[in-house]
Amino acid sequence: MSGHGTPIPMTSTLSGPLSGRAEVPGDKSISHRSLILGAMAVGETRISGLLEGEDVIDTAKAMRAFGAEVTDHGGGEWSVYGVGVGGFAEPDQVIDCGNSGTGVRLIMGAMATSPISATFTGDASLNKRPMARVTDPLALFGTRSVGRSGGRLPMTIVGAADPVPVRYVVPVPSAQVKSAVLLAGLNAPGKTVVIEKEATRDHTERMLRGFGAELTVEETEEGRVITLTGRPELKPQTIAVPRDPSSAAFPVCAALIVPGSDVLVPGIGLNPTRSGLFTTLREMGADLTYENEREEGGEPVADLRARYSPDMKGIEVPPERAASMIDEYPILSVVAANATGTTMMTGVKELRVKESDRIDAMAVGLRACGVEVDEGDDWWSVEGVGAGNVAGGATCASHLDHRIAMSFLVMGMAAQKPVSVDDGSPIATSFPVFEPLMASLGASLRRDNA
């Protein structure tokens, strides 16, 4: 049973050439952070281009529950009237974060150093995901947490009444963990230091500076050292959210594998901590170009043009690139299936604890569609069968995971036989316009219970 209501079985079939403009939604990571930091600022923050998927809407509801005034003005235009650092009120009700691991972990961090309590829950998928990776470092500030076995939701966080600053080395590359600690550090006196051995997406650091926090980043032998001075008065901002590179991945990759395709995806954020997929695709021989490169709101942006690329080759993806493309490995595996030779992906154990075990979910579905996959705890490989040679013909389980569902639907657009997913409803969490957007490019998609 879907955690998003009635399951929506979907099928994609071999498509003709995809063409046109794919205007994907706003960046999910930046949308979450815009709402949270807007709620922690003093005064009104204006946001344009906000992703209005379920994950981000749940974060907006949570900010209201903590006392911020959050208003939807329509057309992706939102405003947040913040309550200041340390100004969160105690929520009256349980905070439901739906499917969003980013949302719940960042919000836990934001409230962890205020003298309030809050109880968090989510859908069936989120309630299986580990929270100790966040609650353990938050405990260093003086925060307490009580949840289900294995550190799972539902969970109550008791904020630290007298927080202390911390120095924390992030044990595995995780922007969510780093960001939760930094957000908690905002209301701790003195300097909070976060050290990451491998750089992860840096939207939180960029945005904290934009809101007026005192934050430095230093590259040392120990790693990337981020130092935040606590208890600033955050200043409200005007934020234009760039389009999401993780959502752009789907029309881009579809264009690369569907014969005759030529698709332009405008205004995509190309933050170097997020653009690993596009680098990887070009190394495989993809006809993928950046046009009109520019900077918007402190983030690098460009228009991406993707054309059918029948001669792509499998490569070994460097493990140090994993943090910059962790959400894109499922769709990369679909491209890899349509390439020739082996694509090896290592340093990816984080995929085991996403919305689903993404390695297992993709491996099972790819095998059912005639593609050879090998896997281990921290790696997997896909044996490409060449352009147009993926058999398809299977129904794949989405496991309540939006990226798994979209990846298999893209695969069906270039497979010999239709590819179905048992439930496409989770797609609404991150890419609510996926179906009409792909259909406008010429993709053949249908809902099987319609």
C-alpha positions as CSV (number, residue, x, y, z in Angstrom):
1,M,0.0,0.0,0.0
2,S,1.4,3.4,-0.9
3,G,2.3,5.9,1.8
4,H,0.9,8.6,-0.5
5,G,-2.6,7.3,-0.8
6,T,-4.0,5.0,-3.6
7,P,-1.2,3.5,-5.6
8,I,-0.9,4.7,-9.2
9,P,0.4,2.0,-11.5
10,M,2.1,3.5,-14.5
11,T,3.6,2.3,-17.8
12,S,5.9,3.8,-20.4
13,T,6.4,2.6,-23.9
14,L,8.9,3.1,-26.7
15,S,8.8,6.8,-27.6
16,G,9.4,8.7,-30.8
17,P,12.1,11.5,-30.7
18,L,11.8,13.7,-27.6
19,S,12.0,17.4,-28.4
20,G,11.3,20.8,-26.9
21,R,11.9,22.7,-23.7
22,A,11.8,20.8,-20.4
23,E,11.1,23.4,-17.7
24,V,11.7,21.4,-14.6
25,P,10.7,22.5,-11.1
26,G,12.7,24.5,-8.6
27,D,15.6,22.9,-6.7
28,K,14.3,20.8,-3.8
29,S,17.4,21.2,-1.6
30,I,17.3,25.0,-2.0
31,S,13.5,25.1,-1.5
32,H,13.7,23.3,1.9
33,R,16.5,25.6,3.1
34,S,14.8,28.8,1.9
35,L,11.8,28.0,4.0
36,I,13.7,27.0,7.1
37,L,16.2,29.9,7.1
38,G,13.4,32.3,6.2
39,A,11.7,31.1,9.3
40,M,14.8,31.7,11.4
41,A,15.4,35.2,10.1
42,V,13.8,38.4,11.5
43,G,11.4,39.8,8.9
44,E,10.0,38.8,5.6
45,T,11.9,36.5,3.1
46,R,10.5,36.4,-0.4
47,I,11.0,33.2,-2.5
48,S,10.3,32.7,-6.2
49,G,10.5,29.4,-8.1
50,L,9.9,27.3,-5.0
51,L,9.4,23.6,-5.7
52,E,5.7,22.9,-4.8
53,G,6.1,19.2,-4.4
54,E,4.8,17.4,-1.4
55,D,8.2,17.2,0.4
56,V,8.6,21.0,0.3
57,I,5.0,21.7,1.2
58,D,5.4,19.5,4.3
59,T,8.4,21.7,5.3
60,A,6.3,24.9,4.8
61,K,3.6,23.4,7.1
62,A,6.3,22.5,9.7
63,M,7.6,26.1,9.7
64,R,4.0,27.4,10.3
65,A,3.8,24.9,13.2
66,F,6.9,26.4,14.7
67,G,5.4,29.9,14.6
68,A,6.6,31.4,11.3
69,E,4.1,33.0,9.0
70,V,4.3,31.2,5.6
71,T,2.2,32.4,2.7
72,D,1.7,30.9,-0.8
73,H,1.1,33.8,-3.2
74,G,0.7,31.4,-6.2
75,G,2.9,30.6,-9.2
76,G,5.8,29.5,-7.0
77,E,5.9,32.9,-5.2
78,W,6.1,32.5,-1.4
79,S,6.9,34.6,1.6
80,V,8.1,33.6,5.1
81,Y,7.9,36.0,8.0
82,G,10.5,34.6,10.4
83,V,10.7,34.4,14.2
84,G,14.5,34.8,14.5
85,V,17.2,32.3,15.7
86,G,15.9,30.7,18.8
87,G,12.4,32.0,18.3
88,F,10.6,28.8,17.4
89,A,7.4,28.1,19.3
90,E,6.5,24.6,20.5
91,P,4.2,22.9,17.9
92,D,0.7,22.0,19.0
93,Q,0.6,18.8,16.8
94,V,2.9,16.1,15.5
95,I,5.1,17.3,12.6
96,D,4.4,15.1,9.6
97,C,7.3,15.3,7.1
98,G,5.7,12.9,4.6
99,N,8.5,11.3,2.5
100,S,11.2,13.8,3.1
101,G,14.4,12.7,4.7
102,T,15.9,16.1,4.0
103,G,13.0,18.0,5.5
104,V,12.8,16.0,8.7
105,R,16.6,16.0,9.4
106,L,17.0,19.7,8.7
107,I,14.0,20.7,10.8
108,M,15.3,18.6,13.7
109,G,18.6,20.5,13.5
110,A,16.8,23.9,13.3
111,M,14.8,23.3,16.5
112,A,17.4,21.2,18.4
113,T,18.9,24.1,20.3
114,S,15.7,25.8,21.3
115,P,14.0,24.9,24.7
116,I,11.0,23.2,23.0
117,S,9.9,19.7,22.2
118,A,8.5,18.4,18.9
119,T,7.4,15.0,17.7
120,F,8.1,14.0,14.1
121,T,6.6,11.3,11.8
122,G,6.4,10.5,8.1
123,D,5.0,8.1,5.6
124,A,5.8,4.3,5.6
125,S,9.1,4.9,3.7
126,L,10.4,7.7,5.9
127,N,9.5,5.9,9.1
128,K,11.9,3.1,8.1
129,R,14.9,5.4,7.6
130,P,17.7,5.9,10.2
131,M,17.6,9.2,12.2
132,A,20.5,8.4,14.5
133,R,22.9,9.9,12.0
134,V,21.4,13.2,12.9
135,T,20.2,12.7,16.5
136,D,23.7,11.5,17.6
137,P,25.5,14.7,16.7
138,L,22.5,16.8,18.0
139,A,22.9,15.1,21.4
140,L,26.3,16.8,21.6
141,F,24.5,20.2,21.9
142,G,22.5,18.8,24.8
143,T,19.5,17.7,22.7
144,R,17.6,14.5,23.7
145,S,15.6,12.2,21.4
146,V,13.2,9.3,21.9
147,G,12.1,7.2,19.0
148,R,11.4,3.7,17.8
149,S,14.0,1.0,17.8
150,G,16.9,1.6,15.4
151,G,16.5,5.4,15.8
152,R,13.4,5.5,13.6
153,L,10.3,7.8,13.4
154,P,8.0,8.6,15.1
155,M,10.5,10.4,17.3
156,T,10.3,13.2,19.8
157,I,13.1,15.7,20.0
158,V,13.6,17.6,23.2
159,G,15.6,20.8,22.4
160,A,18.6,21.8,24.5
161,A,17.7,24.5,27.0
162,D,21.4,25.5,27.5
163,P,23.1,24.4,24.2
164,V,26.8,24.2,23.9
165,P,28.7,24.6,20.6
166,V,30.2,21.4,19.1
167,R,33.0,20.2,17.0
168,Y,31.8,17.3,14.8
169,V,33.5,15.2,12.2
170,V,30.8,13.9,9.8
171,P,31.4,10.1,9.6
172,V,30.0,9.5,6.1
173,P,29.4,12.1,3.4
174,S,26.0,13.6,4.1
175,A,24.8,17.1,3.4
176,Q,21.7,16.4,5.6
177,V,23.8,15.6,8.6
178,K,26.2,18.5,8.0
179,S,23.3,20.9,7.5
180,A,21.4,19.7,10.6
181,V,24.5,20.4,12.8
182,L,25.0,23.8,11.3
183,L,21.4,24.7,11.8
184,A,21.5,23.6,15.4
185,G,24.7,25.6,15.8
186,L,22.9,28.8,14.9
187,N,21.4,29.0,18.4
188,A,24.4,27.7,20.3
189,P,26.9,30.3,21.8
190,G,30.4,30.4,20.4
191,K,31.6,28.6,17.3
192,T,30.3,25.3,16.0
193,V,32.7,23.4,13.7
194,V,31.7,20.7,11.2
195,I,34.4,18.7,9.4
196,E,33.7,16.7,6.4
197,K,36.3,14.4,4.8
198,E,34.5,14.6,1.5
199,A,32.7,17.7,0.3
200,T,28.9,17.4,0.0
201,R,26.4,19.8,-1.5
202,D,27.0,23.3,0.0
203,H,23.7,25.0,-0.4
204,T,23.4,25.4,3.4
205,E,26.8,27.2,3.7
206,R,26.0,29.5,0.7
207,M,22.5,30.3,2.1
208,L,23.7,30.9,5.7
209,R,26.2,33.5,4.4
210,G,23.4,35.0,2.3
211,F,21.2,35.4,5.4
212,G,24.1,37.1,7.2
213,A,25.6,34.3,9.3
214,E,29.3,34.4,10.0
215,L,30.6,31.2,8.4
216,T,34.0,30.2,7.1
217,V,35.2,27.2,5.1
218,E,38.8,26.0,5.1
219,E,40.4,23.1,3.3
220,T,42.8,21.4,5.6
221,E,44.5,18.0,5.9
222,E,41.7,17.0,8.3
223,G,39.1,17.8,5.6
224,R,36.7,20.6,4.8
225,V,36.4,22.6,8.0
226,I,33.2,24.7,8.3
227,T,33.1,27.1,11.3
228,L,29.8,28.9,12.2
229,T,29.5,31.6,14.8
230,G,26.3,31.1,16.8
231,R,23.5,33.4,17.6
232,P,23.5,35.8,14.7
233,E,20.5,37.8,13.7
234,L,19.7,36.4,10.3
235,K,18.5,39.0,7.8
236,P,15.6,38.2,5.5
237,Q,16.4,37.6,1.8
238,T,14.9,37.6,-1.7
239,I,15.6,34.2,-3.1
240,A,15.2,33.0,-6.7
241,V,15.3,29.2,-6.6
242,P,17.2,27.7,-9.5
243,R,15.7,24.6,-11.3
244,D,16.6,21.3,-9.7
245,P,19.5,19.3,-11.3
246,S,18.2,16.1,-9.8
247,S,14.8,16.6,-11.6
248,A,16.6,17.7,-14.8
249,A,18.4,14.4,-14.8
250,F,15.2,12.6,-16.0
251,P,14.5,14.6,-19.3
252,V,18.2,14.8,-19.9
253,C,18.8,11.1,-19.6
254,A,15.6,10.3,-21.6
255,A,16.8,12.4,-24.4
256,L,20.2,10.6,-24.4
257,I,18.6,7.2,-24.9
258,V,15.6,7.9,-27.1
259,P,16.5,7.9,-30.8
260,G,16.4,11.3,-32.5
261,S,15.9,13.3,-29.4
262,D,17.0,16.9,-28.8
263,V,15.8,18.5,-25.6
264,L,16.7,21.8,-23.9
265,V,16.4,22.0,-20.1
266,P,16.7,25.7,-19.2
267,G,18.0,27.4,-16.0
268,I,19.5,24.4,-14.2
269,G,21.5,24.9,-11.1
270,L,25.1,23.6,-11.7
271,N,26.5,23.9,-8.2
272,P,29.7,21.8,-8.4
273,T,28.5,19.8,-5.4
274,R,25.5,18.7,-7.4
275,S,26.6,18.3,-11.0
276,G,28.4,15.0,-10.9
277,L,25.9,13.2,-13.1
278,F,26.4,15.6,-16.0
279,T,30.1,15.3,-15.7
280,T,29.7,11.5,-15.7
281,L,27.4,11.4,-18.7
282,R,29.8,13.5,-20.8
283,E,32.6,11.1,-19.8
284,M,30.5,8.3,-21.2
285,G,30.2,10.1,-24.5
286,A,26.8,11.8,-24.1
287,D,26.0,14.7,-26.4
288,L,25.3,17.1,-23.5
289,T,26.2,20.7,-23.7
290,Y,26.0,23.8,-21.4
291,E,24.5,26.9,-22.9
292,N,24.1,30.5,-21.5
293,E,26.2,29.8,-18.4
294,R,25.5,32.4,-15.7
295,E,25.1,33.0,-12.0
296,E,21.8,33.5,-10.2
297,G,21.4,34.0,-6.5
298,G,24.9,33.0,-5.8
299,E,24.5,29.7,-7.6
300,P,26.0,28.8,-11.1
301,V,23.2,28.1,-13.6
302,A,23.1,27.1,-17.3
303,D,20.7,25.7,-20.0
304,L,21.4,22.0,-20.7
305,R,21.0,20.7,-24.2
306,A,20.8,16.9,-24.5
307,R,20.8,14.9,-27.8
308,Y,20.4,11.2,-28.6
309,S,23.8,9.6,-27.9
310,P,23.8,6.0,-29.3
311,D,27.6,5.5,-28.8
312,M,27.9,5.9,-25.0
313,K,30.4,3.7,-23.3
314,G,30.4,2.3,-19.7
315,I,33.0,3.9,-17.4
316,E,34.2,3.6,-13.8
317,V,32.6,6.4,-11.8
318,P,35.1,7.8,-9.3
319,P,34.0,7.1,-5.7
320,E,34.8,10.7,-4.7
321,R,32.1,11.9,-7.1
322,A,29.4,10.1,-5.2
323,A,28.4,13.0,-2.9
324,S,27.8,15.2,-5.9
325,M,25.4,12.8,-7.6
326,I,24.1,10.5,-4.9
327,D,20.4,10.9,-6.0
328,E,21.2,10.4,-9.6
329,Y,22.7,6.8,-9.6
330,P,19.3,5.2,-10.3
331,I,18.8,7.1,-13.5
332,L,22.5,6.8,-14.4
333,S,22.0,3.0,-14.2
334,V,19.3,3.3,-16.9
335,V,21.7,5.2,-19.1
336,A,24.4,2.6,-18.4
337,A,22.1,-0.2,-19.5
338,N,21.8,1.6,-22.9
339,A,25.5,2.1,-23.2
340,T,28.1,-0.6,-24.2
341,G,30.4,-2.1,-21.6
342,T,30.4,-2.0,-17.8
343,T,29.6,1.0,-15.7
344,M,31.1,0.6,-12.2
345,M,29.8,2.7,-9.3
346,T,31.7,2.6,-6.0
347,G,31.5,4.5,-2.7
348,V,27.7,4.5,-2.8
349,K,26.6,2.8,0.4
350,E,24.5,5.9,1.1
351,L,22.1,4.5,-1.6
352,R,21.2,1.7,0.8
353,V,19.5,4.0,3.2
354,K,17.7,6.5,0.9
355,E,13.8,6.4,0.4
356,S,14.5,2.8,-0.4
357,D,17.5,0.6,-0.8
358,R,18.1,2.1,-4.2
359,I,20.8,-0.3,-5.3
360,D,18.6,-3.3,-4.6
361,A,15.5,-1.7,-6.1
362,M,17.3,-0.8,-9.4
363,A,19.2,-4.1,-9.6
364,V,16.0,-6.2,-9.3
365,G,14.1,-4.1,-11.9
366,L,17.1,-3.9,-14.3
367,R,17.5,-7.7,-14.2
368,A,13.8,-8.2,-14.8
369,C,14.2,-6.0,-17.9
370,G,17.1,-8.2,-19.2
371,V,20.1,-6.2,-17.9
372,E,23.0,-7.8,-16.0
373,V,23.7,-6.2,-12.6
374,D,26.3,-7.1,-9.9
375,E,26.3,-5.5,-6.5
376,G,28.0,-5.3,-3.1
377,D,27.4,-3.3,0.1
378,D,29.2,-0.2,-1.3
379,W,29.2,-0.7,-5.1
380,W,27.3,-1.9,-8.0
381,S,27.9,-2.4,-11.7
382,V,25.6,-2.4,-14.8
383,E,26.5,-4.3,-17.9
384,G,25.3,-2.2,-20.8
385,V,23.6,-3.9,-23.7
386,G,23.8,-1.0,-26.2
387,A,21.4,1.5,-27.5
388,G,18.0,0.1,-28.2
389,N,18.8,-3.3,-26.8
390,V,17.2,-3.2,-23.4
391,A,14.4,-5.8,-23.4
392,G,12.0,-4.2,-20.9
393,G,8.7,-6.0,-20.5
394,A,8.7,-6.0,-16.6
395,T,6.7,-4.4,-13.8
396,C,9.2,-2.9,-11.4
397,A,8.5,-2.0,-7.7
398,S,9.0,1.6,-6.8
399,H,9.2,1.0,-3.0
400,L,7.6,4.4,-2.4
401,D,10.6,6.0,-4.0
402,H,10.1,8.8,-6.5
403,R,13.5,8.4,-8.2
404,I,13.1,4.7,-8.6
405,A,9.7,5.2,-10.2
406,M,10.9,7.9,-12.6
407,S,14.0,6.0,-13.5
408,F,12.1,2.9,-14.7
409,L,9.6,5.0,-16.6
410,V,12.4,6.7,-18.4
411,M,13.9,3.2,-19.2
412,G,10.6,2.2,-20.8
413,M,10.8,5.1,-23.3
414,A,13.8,3.4,-25.0
415,A,13.1,-0.3,-24.2
416,Q,11.9,-2.9,-26.7
417,K,8.8,-3.8,-24.5
418,P,6.9,-1.5,-22.2
419,V,8.2,-1.0,-18.6
420,S,5.7,-0.5,-15.7
421,V,6.0,0.6,-12.1
422,D,3.6,-0.6,-9.4
423,D,3.2,2.8,-8.0
424,G,4.0,6.2,-9.5
425,S,2.3,8.3,-6.8
426,P,5.6,9.1,-4.9
427,I,6.7,11.1,-8.0
428,A,4.6,14.0,-6.6
429,T,7.0,14.4,-3.7
430,S,9.7,16.0,-5.9
431,F,8.5,16.3,-9.5
432,P,4.8,16.9,-9.5
433,V,4.8,17.9,-13.2
434,F,6.8,14.9,-14.4
435,E,4.0,13.3,-16.4
436,P,2.8,16.4,-18.4
437,L,6.3,17.6,-18.9
438,M,7.6,14.3,-20.3
439,A,4.4,14.0,-22.4
440,S,5.0,17.5,-23.8
441,L,8.4,16.3,-25.1
442,G,6.8,13.3,-26.8
443,A,7.1,10.5,-24.2
444,S,4.5,7.7,-24.1
445,L,3.3,7.5,-20.5
446,R,0.1,6.3,-19.1
447,R,-1.6,5.6,-15.8
448,D,-2.9,2.1,-15.8
449,N,-5.8,2.6,-13.5
450,A,-7.0,5.8,-15.4
